[in-house]
């Protein structure tokens, strides 16, 4: 079975020793196969993911939304997720 991945970004804001705001950007992988979608902090069984949507921004990045039975989870991404969303729809239709 194929595995699909997309990189998402988390930005952490901290105040340093000199009271300056620091933005610390970390990259993580969102992985999908026919069994689950897994992020750094969550794992969603495939049957618990209802939909995936995407909101692009004018500067090229956007937010990928996972609609699950636990709520909606958002992931900041810098690439076009069309292949990831299409793979989800294909896997989800064959899952039922």
N, C-alpha and C positions, 0 to 999 in steps of 0.2 A: 504494500500500500504506500502511496506517495505521502510525503510530508511537505508541508508548505510553511514558510517562515516569513516574517516581516519584522523589521527593526523598529522599536519604539523608544522614545526618549522620555526620561523623567528629569525634571529640573528641581533641584533642592536649593532653597535659599537659606543662607547662614550669615550671621554677623561675625566678622573676623575680630582679631585682637585690637585692631585700630577702629572698630565700630563702622566698618565699611561693609555694605551688602555684597555678598559673593553669590553668584549663581553657579552651581555645580551641576553640570549636565552629565547624565549617565545613560548609556545605551543598553537595552535589553532585547531579547528575542521573544516574539510571540509565535509559538509553534502550533500547527494544526495538522492532525491526521484524522482518520475516520472515527477515532475513539474519543478525542478530547482536544480542547484548545488550552494551551498552557502558557502562562506568563511567569514572570519572576516571583509574583506573590500569590497567584491564583491558578487553580486548575478547574476547568469547566468540562464536565462530561458533554459529549456532543449532543445528546438528547435534551440537555438543559439550555442550549444556546438556541434562541428563537430566530435571531436575525443579526446581521452585521451591516452597519451603515457607515458612511463617510461624509465628513463636512470639510471641504477644501478651503484654504485661505488664499488670498491673492498672491502671497509671496511663495507659493508652491508647497508649503507644508499643510497639514490638516489634522483632524482628529478622527480616529477610527473608533466606532462605538460597538461594543458587544452587548446585545440585548439578551439577557439571561433570566432564568427564574429567580435569581438572587438580586436582580436589578440591572441597571445599565452601567457598564464599565467603559471608561474612555482611555484612549492611548494616543499620545502625540506621535505622529509619524512624519517623516520627511519625503517619503516616496509614494508613488501612486499605488494604492492597494487594490486596483481593479482585478488583478490575477488572484489575489487572496480572497476577495469577496466572491468571485466567480467560482473558485475552487470550493468555497464553503457551500454555495448554492448547489453545486454538482454533488458534493458529498452528502449534503443534507437530503437532497431528493432521492438519492440511492439508499440512504439510511432508513427511510420510512418503510 
